[in-house]
Each structure stands twice: as structure tokens, then as C-alpha cells.
Amino acid sequence: MIKKLFILFAAGSAALTVSACNTVRGAGQDLESAADAVDKEI
């Protein structure tokens, strides 16, 4: 029983870690595109 809970917790943690990395990467791309747009206007 404890082993199953540990595996479930580990899988959930891995899923959250992967989604967090994708979110940070997307935010970085958004900032970069916004900076490029400002550079074009200036």
C-alpha cells in the first residue's frame, strides 16, 4: 500500500515538474516576442 502511494506521489510530482517547465518556457517566449515588438516600434 505504501509503495503504491509513493509511486502515485512520484508520478504526480513528475507531471507537475514537466508542466511547470513548459509554463516557464512559454512565459519566456512571450516576453521575448513582446520585447521584439517594442524594438520594432522604436
Secondary structure by P-SEA (a helix, b strand, c coil): caaaaaaaaaaaaaaaaaaaaaaaaaaaaaaaaaaaaaaaac
